[in-house]
Amino acid sequence: MKQDARLHKTVCPLDCPDTCSILVTVEDGRVTRLQGDPNHPFTRGFLCHKVAHYDRRLYSPLRVLYPQRRVGAKGDGKFARVTWNEALEEIASRFKAILASDGGEAILPYSYGGSLGIVQRLSGHRFFYRLGASRLQRTICDVAAMAGWEMTIGKGISTDLVQAVHSDFIVIWGMNIAATNVHFVPIVKEAKKCGARVVQIDPYRNRTSHLADEQVMPRPGTDGALALGLMHVLVREDLVDHDYIARHTLGYEALRERVLKEYPVEGVSRITGVPEEQIVRVARGYGRAQAPFLRVGFALTRHENGGMAMRTIACLPGLVGAFGKPGGGAHHETAEAFEFNYERLKGDDQFKPATREINMVKLGEVLLEEKDPPIKALYVYNCNPATIAPDQRRVHAGLRREDLFTVVHEQVHTETVDFADIVLPAPTFLEYLDLCKSYGHYYLQMAKPVIAPLGEAKPNVEVFRLLARHCGFDDPCFDDDEYDRMRQALDTSSKFLAGIDFEKIESGEPQRLNISAHADPFAAGFYTPSEKLEFYSERMARLGFDPLPSYTPCSASPENHALHEKYPLQLLAPPSVHFLNSTFGAVDEQRRRMGRPSMKIHPADASTRNIAHGDRVRVSNDWGECPFYAEVTEDTRPGVVVAEGLWWAKHMPGSHNVNTLVSTRLTDLGGGSTFQCNLVEVSKEVGSRQ
């Protein structure tokens, strides 16, 4: 390290369960290196290659450095520089005019997980509540998974991932951990060295497949049926833990009767496409293990039946008593252990009554069809809806409305920026202060700026404070700075946050919540109304759902014969190891690593369509069409095509990305997105071979 170089500690707030502690080298005010903090108990000294080279994004030629006003047509991305005062005055003036003509509900904030730091991410709520704007239902990612998990377990709390190192049978279900939970990989490898067997359940082979001793490849959307088939074998062969069931679960007899009568292995095999003998083998391995560990992801819940699928899978550790076995258990996420005072942080306790709610999944529909009142202004931050929202054609059409006033507060010139009327420069996580929880481990850490914001970039907290003043709001809550809000968040009686030392947090050191790394997190009871793991859920019944785990096919599945005849291929759009949602689409190196936008297709499906490897193909359904380059491979199963990674539309050969093919149908629980629930047809584009 050079003599004038300084080493700073911070934390990554990007949308990933690992929430890495980072050491950043700064030389002459410029970031020159990012490396993992070896002292962090979970992330242990290494970073994903995306964040290890985050300086490429920090210093991207696409960085937004100054406020700008649109000078060209919407979508063209042409702007002229203005001052902060001019930008804020224009925003406040337009908002006030809309308030007078249509009311506050004609204004819609749109934000999500561009940064998961709780202070900056939630800093807009107070302003928009005070404004009387429509409230956004932030449902695009995890709501179905969380709802399903909570109906069985009671709360978004899980066995610590480090416990899996002592497991003898690990199931990784619906998650490519090599791309989305990379720090779990060395734990799995260590367990394998000690003799653990690893089973991956995923419809296609990916980088995680190399870790697995066996891969189960169900048809997309049939995970719930597969779980019921595994239960059938566990019950039929008496591989269940009767003592654990008696002491810690509710509704076993009803579940037992259902799985034995309604989900025989041969029937489940027909639904899922998984061979009968494989269902039996995996169930026996799980049931006979001394310490079975289940790691379950979000992907399987992005189907219409996704909430029930997660609820069903969450029952499996209850049948075998996995939570009570050292090295065993199940992990979905940890976020709800961070029991901050969210009401105070967001301003729920200050600004009422609540206004109407709008589901973010339906942005295109809302922008084009909502009339009571219509959306006249859109304020986008921590999000890139032009790229990530489903039904992309209508989203773009809505964003092109001349009567829609759009403000985008952004770090780089994204596709959403192209549609903005006013663009505000935002800092990256290396340039602002925040408090970061995790949804994959139990450590809390402060993200501290390592350099001054580039250009005139301002963080969310400051921008909303300035906007409040320009709108004439004098509420004291808008004077709260980042430290005030952190203390307000920690002003809680939560047992998990008991003992958190703010001075230690302020030092930048990670601090663990009051949860043991090696103990059963549910030893004192589950977080359900019965305080037991609920095979039978009265809450589900009250909501109008089957109180027992069950399987219902999706409307966009081979079981919908009429639609499947028209569109015979199921489309999956999972994450890539090189992208993180749309965050790294601005980085040339990450796009080079990705290669061309490709679509994995099985040789049998390619052959019947006269498609060869490398051909340009057109993928289409009733929602739209999108071009890709064919990757003919047996890594996917027949009937399933896979487009990894979320390319920006402008980097696609036809200026549309995969979300053109994704519907706005919602999940059974939570009203979440159904990104993985699509039927398509694929055809070769004539004369397109490259």
Secondary structure, DSSP 4 states (H G I P E B T S, - for coil): --TTEEEEEEE--SSSTT--EEEEEEETTEEEEEEE-TT-TTTTT---HHHHTTHHHHT-TTB--S-EEE-S-TTS--EEE--HHHHHHHHHHHHHHHHHHT-GGGEEEEE-SS---HHHHTTHHHHHHHHTPPEEE--SSSHHHHHHHHHHTSSS----GGGGGG-SEEEEES--HHHH-GGGHHHHHHHHHTT-EEEEE-SB--GGGGG-SEEE-PPTT-HHHHHHHHHHHHHHTT-S-HHHHHHHEE-HHHHHHHHHHH--HHHHHHHH---HHHHHHHHHHHHH-SSEEEEE-SGGGSSTTHHHHHHHHTTHHHHHTGGGSTT-EEES--GGG----HHHHHTTTTS-S---EEEGGGHHHHHHH--SSPP-EEEEES--HHHHSSSHHHHHHHHT-TT-EEEEEESB--HHHHT-SEEEE---TTSS-EEE--SSSSEEEEE--SSPPSTT---HHHHHHHHHHHTT---GGGG--HHHHHHHHT-S--SSSTT--HHHHHTT--EE-S--SSS-TTTT--SSTTSSEESS-HHHHHTTS-SS------SSSTTSHHHHHHS-EEEE----SS-STTGGGG-HHHHHHH-S-EEEE-HHHHHHTT--TT-EEEEEETTEEEEEEEEE-TTB-TTEEE--S---GGGSTTS--GGGG------TTTT---TT-EEEEEEEPTT---
